[in-house]
Amino acid sequence: MHADDIERAASEWLSRLDRGELSDEVRAAFDTWYAADPRHQLAFLRLQHTWQRLDRLAALRPREELRRATSLRHWARQPAWRWLTAAVLIATLSTSLRWLVPDATRPEIYSTNIGGFERIPLQDGSVLELNTQTEVSVELTARARTVRLKRGEATFKVAHDAARPFVVTVEDTAVRAVGTEFNVRRRAASIEVLVLDGKVAVGPPHTLVSRATQLPRSTPILQAGSIAIAGPRGLEIREIGAAEARRRLAWQAGMLSFDGQRLAEVAAEFSRYDRRQVIVDPALASMRIGGQFRATNLEGFVTVLERSRGVRVSIETDRIILKRGAATVESAPTR
């Protein structure tokens, strides 16, 4: 149904209900129409809010504007003009009465603290999993589902809805999906996109947020098992195995998993989950680490380094310093 037809139908239903036509048959017919399409709900609620605000204009505007608003409402109720009600009210509020209308699509904000984890089900059936120090804003409308990743890392399990693309934006990079599962991590100088199921498109927001169903042929498409890294040098796409994908997503179980990563990288990962920063002596930066560790158990990890690798550990209030010891072992990864 065209948007104008939806607005006209919403206006007619609001007018009938406002006049008290509340028989069981009318109510059943309205409930059927209201539940048939999210666009019906959005149009009706927006118009209902406008109608209610007109009733309260006396306390908010001078008498002259009140008379205009009351006259407008009387005119809109006339059968010959009823189909214009939505257009007139919306046009009126967007100009002289704009200050009355709240943002109908105000985003919802979700966030986690240091070491926190949050699982968030959305109204459309999608599920967000937020890692430590993550913040997202979510906006669901009748035409699109848009998430802005302001900081951190999140996994998105997207409910299928071909009419409403699901788009995650991070600065000048966007990821678009219809029904799939993928992970997005915002780093200091790059953005990582890992596709776990289905496929996603990666590109600039002005292209992927578009209502168009057909994307440009040049738009990169990632398949399941692919990772894309968007950084200063452009977009790099490569395949990764299932084991590597599980390692990268160990945080969903509260763990950190390593397979020969440098100690400098490992320290940076642990620092995401603790208020204390891990400072690594340059002489130890290339030490290779392997194994699984509790993400929020930083002291347990450094104890392993101290006992099995001979690393000297200095624990302070806001940082933990790792230095080379007399008998530091750098060969085999810690398990």
Buried (B, 14 or more C-beta within 10 A) or exposed (E): EEEEEBBBBBBBBBBBBEEEEEEEEBEEEBEEBBEEBBBBBBBBEBBBBBBEBBEEBEEEBEEEBBEBBBEBBEBBEEEEEBBBBBEBBBEBBEEEBEEBBEEEEEBEEBBBEEBBBBEBEBEBEBBBBBBBBBBBBBBBEBBBBBBBBBEBBBBBBBBBBEEBBBBBBBEEBBBBBBBBBBBBBBEEEBBBBBBBBBBBBBBEBEBBBBEEEEBEEEBBBBEBBBBBBBEEEEBEBEEBEEEBBEBBBBBBEEBBBBEEBBBBEBBBBBBBBBEBBBBBBEEBEEBBBBBBBEBBBBEEBBEBBBEEBBBBBEEEEEBBBBBBBEEBEBEEBBE
